Amino acid sequence: MTAPSELAVTDGSGIDGGLYRRVVGWADAAPHWFNQLVEAWTLLGLGLFALLMLAAWWRARGGGPAVMARVLASPLIVLVAYAVNSGLKGLVEEVRPCAQLHVRDTLEACPGAGDWSFPSNHTVIAFAAAAALWVADRRIGAVAAVAAVLMGASRVWVGVHYPHDVLVGALVGLLVAVPLALAAGAAGPVVERARTGPLRPLLGAGPRAVSARAGRPVSARQD
């Protein structure tokens, strides 16, 4: 007889289990060096988004106060997206594909029981970070967007997520991050005032000082 706790879990294999098996098969046939790169990326790649946030902060020191406000909000936005996704995981309770389909030879060890699959946390974090950075800084955001796609793909490649876990994870990250990042620009006046105080070395002098050093006129309103 099936235990009550087993009745609550979700089997996502009927959605794209066949595609998952195909991707895992590709991974099994791929060169060892390539799989090592993917494993390293899926394990350490989220650190790149932290570095991109630091780069965005450095560039924002010479930007408008709304830009700096959005950059400073980006880590908090990622935390909110992660919290929302954790709630979804607990509601759906989808069994990991490697466990549901009894796939043993995955690149990453199959997570244990209770470590739910849907949506992908890595993907949510990556896309939330990319979206927040895109709103603040298009150039850095473009790099983050490519990295987010690669992160999502790697989670299927190493065998711990269905493709739909990644697609929905990307959607959750975007839906949470974009409105929050846009709203964070409203804190621009706070940043502008803080730039006149002891936090100026951290927040930067803004576009006025940069334009003044370059001998260019400054417009009345800068984002």
PyMOL commands that set and color helices and strands:
alter all, ss='L'
color gray80, all
select helices_A, chain A and resi 4-7+13-29+32-44+46-60+65-92+97-100+121-136+138-157+163-194+200-203+207-214
alter helices_A, ss='H'
color red, helices_A
deselect
rebuild
show_as cartoon
